[in-house]
Amino acid sequence: MRTRVIGAVLFCAVAGLTVACQPSDDSGTGGNTSSATPTAGAQAGDGKPSGAASKAVRDFVGMGLQSAQDAAQADGFYALKSHDALGRGRMQALDRNWKVCSQNVAAGTSVPTDTTLDFGSVKLEETCPAQDEKEPTAAGGKMPDFKGKSMKAARAALDSGTSITVKDASAEDRWVLVESNWQVCTQTPAAGAALNGRPVTFTVVKFGETCP
């Protein structure tokens, strides 16, 4: 009789441990529940938000580029870009040295906060152009007119395999190191000529200098 009682106790103890490891879903504290309903604002399966709130874009023109970026982020816009409004292809390496001339979304327009804002900018000591100057492109395999354009923009417009020679147009025979600081004076072949893989030659002077 005593043996049966001990056996029964051991059985109940084992059963009790098994039940204790599987808490009821009704208790509200279950750790194995996987059917929770997503809440508002949850992320989609690709990790991107299911939607972004809209907000009016402020007027950034005239602000320093760094201040404009800080203000845009304070408003919830984090997808930010900037470009050289003079079309010279310069990088805005130190944003505090640049100012905003234009913005791709007009001030006062309400757009989702995941919209990319792009600021056209120039250096602080420069004058903003009436409108952004577009960088040249070699459309249809024809040689564009690069005169007055930056050497960096000219190189970027041509196929990466193009053989390019750059010479200082002055008599000083200077090295052309930072091509965004140099403007094209002459080009060979002439504007409108078919490229067809031909080598291209430019003569250049620094911006602010007069072509000979």
C-alpha positions as CSV (number, residue, x, y, z in Angstrom):
1,M,0.0,0.0,0.0
2,R,2.8,2.3,0.9
3,T,4.5,1.6,-2.4
4,R,1.4,2.5,-4.4
5,V,1.1,5.8,-2.5
6,I,4.7,6.8,-3.3
7,G,4.3,5.8,-6.9
8,A,1.2,7.9,-7.2
9,V,3.0,10.9,-5.6
10,L,5.9,10.6,-8.0
11,F,3.6,10.4,-11.0
12,C,1.7,13.5,-10.0
13,A,4.9,15.4,-9.4
14,V,6.2,14.6,-12.9
15,A,2.8,15.5,-14.4
16,G,2.7,18.7,-12.4
17,L,6.1,19.8,-13.7
18,T,5.0,19.1,-17.3
19,V,1.9,21.3,-16.9
20,A,3.9,24.0,-15.2
21,C,6.1,24.3,-18.3
22,Q,3.2,25.0,-20.6
23,P,1.3,28.1,-19.2
24,S,-2.2,28.7,-20.5
25,D,-2.8,31.4,-23.2
26,D,-5.7,32.6,-21.2
27,S,-3.3,33.8,-18.4
28,G,-2.1,36.8,-20.5
29,T,1.5,36.0,-19.7
30,G,2.2,33.3,-22.2
31,G,5.7,33.2,-23.8
32,N,4.8,31.0,-26.8
33,T,2.0,33.1,-28.4
34,S,2.8,34.1,-32.0
35,S,-0.5,35.4,-33.2
36,A,-0.2,39.0,-32.0
37,T,-2.0,41.6,-34.2
38,P,0.5,44.2,-35.7
39,T,0.0,47.7,-34.3
40,A,-0.3,50.8,-36.3
41,G,3.0,52.0,-37.7
42,A,4.5,48.5,-37.8
43,Q,7.1,47.8,-40.4
44,A,6.4,45.9,-43.5
45,G,8.0,42.6,-44.3
46,D,10.8,44.3,-46.2
47,G,11.8,46.4,-43.2
48,K,10.4,49.6,-44.6
49,P,7.7,51.6,-42.8
50,S,4.2,50.9,-44.0
51,G,3.7,54.6,-44.5
52,A,5.2,58.1,-43.7
53,A,3.4,61.1,-42.4
54,S,3.2,64.2,-44.7
55,K,4.6,67.5,-43.7
56,A,5.0,70.9,-45.3
57,V,8.5,71.6,-46.6
58,R,10.0,74.8,-45.3
59,D,11.9,77.4,-47.3
60,F,15.6,76.5,-47.2
61,V,16.8,78.9,-49.8
62,G,19.4,81.3,-48.4
63,M,20.3,79.1,-45.5
64,G,23.7,77.6,-45.0
65,L,23.7,74.0,-46.3
66,Q,24.5,72.5,-42.9
67,S,21.8,74.6,-41.2
68,A,19.3,73.6,-43.9
69,Q,20.1,69.9,-43.4
70,D,19.8,70.2,-39.7
71,A,16.4,71.9,-40.0
72,A,15.2,69.3,-42.5
73,Q,16.1,66.5,-40.1
74,A,14.4,68.3,-37.3
75,D,11.2,68.3,-39.4
76,G,11.5,64.6,-40.0
77,F,13.2,64.6,-43.4
78,Y,16.2,62.3,-43.4
79,A,16.7,61.5,-47.1
80,L,18.8,64.5,-48.0
81,K,21.0,65.3,-51.1
82,S,22.9,68.3,-52.4
83,H,24.5,69.2,-55.6
84,D,26.6,72.0,-57.2
85,A,24.2,74.6,-58.5
86,L,26.8,75.9,-60.9
87,G,27.1,72.6,-62.7
88,R,30.7,72.1,-61.9
89,G,30.3,68.7,-60.3
90,R,31.9,69.8,-57.0
91,M,31.4,67.8,-53.9
92,Q,30.0,69.5,-50.8
93,A,32.8,68.2,-48.6
94,L,32.3,70.8,-45.8
95,D,28.6,71.7,-45.7
96,R,29.2,74.8,-43.6
97,N,31.1,76.4,-46.5
98,W,28.0,76.1,-48.9
99,K,24.7,77.9,-49.0
100,V,21.3,76.7,-50.5
101,C,20.2,78.3,-53.8
102,S,17.4,76.0,-54.8
103,Q,15.4,73.0,-53.5
104,N,13.6,70.3,-55.5
105,V,10.4,70.5,-53.4
106,A,8.9,73.9,-53.4
107,A,8.5,75.6,-50.0
108,G,5.0,75.0,-48.5
109,T,4.4,71.8,-50.3
110,S,3.3,68.9,-48.1
111,V,5.0,65.6,-49.0
112,P,5.7,62.4,-47.1
113,T,8.7,62.7,-44.8
114,D,10.5,59.9,-46.6
115,T,10.7,62.1,-49.7
116,T,14.3,62.9,-50.8
117,L,15.1,66.6,-50.5
118,D,17.8,67.8,-52.9
119,F,19.5,71.2,-52.3
120,G,21.3,73.1,-55.1
121,S,24.1,74.9,-53.5
122,V,27.2,77.2,-54.1
123,K,30.0,78.2,-51.9
124,L,29.4,81.1,-49.5
125,E,31.4,83.6,-51.5
126,E,29.6,82.7,-54.8
127,T,26.4,84.1,-56.3
128,C,23.5,81.8,-56.8
129,P,22.6,81.3,-60.5
130,A,19.1,82.3,-61.7
131,Q,18.5,78.6,-62.1
132,D,20.6,75.5,-61.6
133,E,23.1,74.9,-64.3
134,K,22.8,71.4,-65.7
135,E,25.9,69.3,-66.2
136,P,26.5,68.4,-69.8
137,T,25.7,65.0,-71.3
138,A,26.9,63.3,-74.5
139,A,23.6,62.4,-76.0
140,G,23.4,60.4,-79.2
141,G,27.2,59.9,-79.3
142,K,27.8,63.5,-80.3
143,M,30.4,65.8,-78.7
144,P,28.7,68.3,-76.5
145,D,29.8,72.0,-76.3
146,F,31.9,72.0,-73.2
147,K,33.2,75.5,-73.4
148,G,32.9,77.3,-70.0
149,K,32.0,74.0,-68.3
150,S,34.2,72.5,-65.6
151,M,36.7,69.9,-66.7
152,K,35.2,67.5,-64.1
153,A,31.8,67.8,-65.6
154,A,33.2,67.3,-69.1
155,R,35.0,64.1,-68.1
156,A,31.9,62.8,-66.4
157,A,29.8,63.4,-69.5
158,L,32.0,61.2,-71.7
159,D,32.2,57.5,-71.8
160,S,34.6,56.1,-69.1
161,G,36.6,54.5,-71.8
162,T,37.3,57.7,-73.7
163,S,41.0,58.7,-74.0
164,I,41.2,62.3,-72.7
165,T,44.1,64.8,-72.8
166,V,43.9,67.9,-70.7
167,K,46.3,70.9,-71.2
168,D,46.7,74.2,-69.4
169,A,45.7,76.9,-72.0
170,S,48.0,79.4,-70.4
171,A,51.7,79.6,-71.0
172,E,52.4,78.3,-67.5
173,D,52.0,74.6,-68.3
174,R,50.3,74.0,-64.9
175,W,49.1,70.6,-63.7
176,V,45.3,70.3,-63.7
177,L,44.8,68.6,-60.4
178,V,41.3,69.5,-59.1
179,E,39.3,69.4,-62.4
180,S,36.2,71.0,-60.9
181,N,38.3,74.2,-60.5
182,W,39.1,74.4,-64.2
183,Q,36.9,75.5,-67.1
184,V,37.1,74.3,-70.7
185,C,38.5,76.8,-73.3
186,T,38.8,74.6,-76.4
187,Q,38.0,71.1,-77.3
188,T,38.8,68.6,-80.0
189,P,36.7,67.2,-81.7
190,A,34.3,70.2,-82.1
191,A,30.8,70.3,-80.6
192,G,28.4,68.2,-82.5
193,A,31.0,65.9,-84.0
194,A,30.5,62.1,-83.7
195,L,32.7,60.6,-81.0
196,N,33.0,57.1,-82.2
197,G,35.6,56.3,-79.6
198,R,37.9,59.1,-80.8
199,P,40.5,60.6,-78.3
200,V,39.4,64.0,-76.9
201,T,41.6,66.9,-76.1
202,F,40.8,69.9,-73.9
203,T,42.6,73.1,-73.0
204,V,41.6,74.7,-69.8
205,V,42.1,77.6,-67.4
206,K,41.1,78.1,-63.8
207,F,37.6,79.6,-63.1
208,G,38.0,83.3,-62.8
209,E,40.7,83.4,-65.5
210,T,40.1,84.4,-69.1
211,C,40.7,81.9,-71.8
212,P,43.5,83.0,-74.2
